[in-house]
């Protein structure tokens, strides 16, 4: 049976190799003081019972085996297994690779536990739910695996990132040094929010446009007052037209009025029955997405105000008429 000291050694180990000196320091932090030779002897003894491996170097590095079972897996209940299963289905793409690798034994055990509980409602739950998007489905752009790993790690460790980035208007990749601020996931596309070189303006970089990425040893410089949620809420991912709120007045048909009662344009939205339809009034951000949405409604909506938005839509419609008005 393992001693308390040996259990503590096992708790110190991870799926990543650690030298005996680092293990010794971790033990000292919890009040267990051993010599390097004593740490080595305990590890060698534990390796006869537990799935821990050494790289056989001098000094040796130790870690849990890649395919090992975790000591606390039998304690996992079906609710925890379901939570892990749902995290695997919907959240894994947002996690650094190191975190995903660490979770793999738990994921495997969660699958096994839910398979065994298939006669119970909770075991079948993952097969009874789905997440969809009613936007036009586009194929998700490919991101190089090494780029993804380097970017995630740079965000995690708050380190600078050297990239070769090819924007849509770039003929060739451009080298930049970025200071990461956060990651945003949008319908299969991942954006790094960052500042460039020593500039302070915040910009967005799509990971699939990064030809190369390498995390630097230098710590990233960032404004500690920056808040990613606030940055998004201010409409920075919405392609602003004028960059501010506008009051809109729309004349809509019965179907769209009922739809907007369920899914409001804004908290201050109001809908009034009119002789020839319904008047919708709301305060919204003036964005390209707003125009796309209005155009997508076709004849179900007419923009009454503001005049600038109405005029912008009229110009677009006139161009469409020029394109589709006559058979060619």
Secondary structure as the mmCIF struct_conf table of DSSP 4:
data_model
#
loop_
_struct_conf.conf_type_id
_struct_conf.id
_struct_conf.beg_label_comp_id
_struct_conf.beg_label_asym_id
_struct_conf.beg_label_seq_id
_struct_conf.end_label_comp_id
_struct_conf.end_label_asym_id
_struct_conf.end_label_seq_id
HELX_RH_AL_P HELX_RH_AL_P1 UNK A 4 UNK A 12
BEND BEND1 UNK A 15 UNK A 16
STRN STRN1 UNK A 18 UNK A 19
HELX_RH_AL_P HELX_RH_AL_P2 UNK A 20 UNK A 29
TURN_TY1_P TURN_TY1_P1 UNK A 30 UNK A 31
HELX_RH_AL_P HELX_RH_AL_P3 UNK A 36 UNK A 46
TURN_TY1_P TURN_TY1_P2 UNK A 47 UNK A 49
BEND BEND2 UNK A 50 UNK A 50
STRN STRN2 UNK A 52 UNK A 54
BEND BEND3 UNK A 58 UNK A 59
STRN STRN3 UNK A 61 UNK A 64
TURN_TY1_P TURN_TY1_P3 UNK A 66 UNK A 67
HELX_LH_PP_P HELX_LH_PP_P1 UNK A 68 UNK A 70
TURN_TY1_P TURN_TY1_P4 UNK A 71 UNK A 72
HELX_RH_3T_P HELX_RH_3T_P1 UNK A 73 UNK A 75
HELX_RH_AL_P HELX_RH_AL_P4 UNK A 78 UNK A 90
TURN_TY1_P TURN_TY1_P5 UNK A 91 UNK A 91
HELX_RH_3T_P HELX_RH_3T_P2 UNK A 92 UNK A 94
BEND BEND4 UNK A 95 UNK A 95
HELX_RH_AL_P HELX_RH_AL_P5 UNK A 97 UNK A 116
TURN_TY1_P TURN_TY1_P6 UNK A 117 UNK A 119
BEND BEND5 UNK A 120 UNK A 120
HELX_RH_AL_P HELX_RH_AL_P6 UNK A 121 UNK A 124
HELX_RH_3T_P HELX_RH_3T_P3 UNK A 125 UNK A 128
BEND BEND6 UNK A 135 UNK A 135
HELX_LH_PP_P HELX_LH_PP_P2 UNK A 136 UNK A 137
HELX_LH_PP_P HELX_LH_PP_P3 UNK A 139 UNK A 142
HELX_RH_AL_P HELX_RH_AL_P7 UNK A 145 UNK A 157
TURN_TY1_P TURN_TY1_P7 UNK A 158 UNK A 158
STRN STRN4 UNK A 159 UNK A 165
TURN_TY1_P TURN_TY1_P8 UNK A 168 UNK A 169
BEND BEND7 UNK A 171 UNK A 172
STRN STRN5 UNK A 174 UNK A 186
TURN_TY1_P TURN_TY1_P9 UNK A 187 UNK A 188
STRN STRN6 UNK A 189 UNK A 196
TURN_TY1_P TURN_TY1_P10 UNK A 197 UNK A 198
STRN STRN7 UNK A 203 UNK A 206
HELX_RH_3T_P HELX_RH_3T_P4 UNK A 207 UNK A 209
STRN STRN8 UNK A 210 UNK A 219
HELX_LH_PP_P HELX_LH_PP_P4 UNK A 220 UNK A 221
TURN_TY1_P TURN_TY1_P11 UNK A 224 UNK A 225
HELX_RH_AL_P HELX_RH_AL_P8 UNK A 228 UNK A 233
TURN_TY1_P TURN_TY1_P12 UNK A 234 UNK A 237
BEND BEND8 UNK A 238 UNK A 238
STRN STRN9 UNK A 240 UNK A 252
HELX_RH_AL_P HELX_RH_AL_P9 UNK A 254 UNK A 262
BEND BEND9 UNK A 263 UNK A 263
BEND BEND10 UNK A 265 UNK A 266
TURN_TY1_P TURN_TY1_P13 UNK A 267 UNK A 268
STRN STRN10 UNK A 270 UNK A 274
TURN_TY1_P TURN_TY1_P14 UNK A 275 UNK A 276
STRN STRN11 UNK A 277 UNK A 287
HELX_RH_AL_P HELX_RH_AL_P10 UNK A 288 UNK A 296
TURN_TY1_P TURN_TY1_P15 UNK A 297 UNK A 297
HELX_RH_3T_P HELX_RH_3T_P5 UNK A 298 UNK A 300
STRN STRN12 UNK A 301 UNK A 305
HELX_RH_AL_P HELX_RH_AL_P11 UNK A 307 UNK A 324
BEND BEND11 UNK A 325 UNK A 326
#
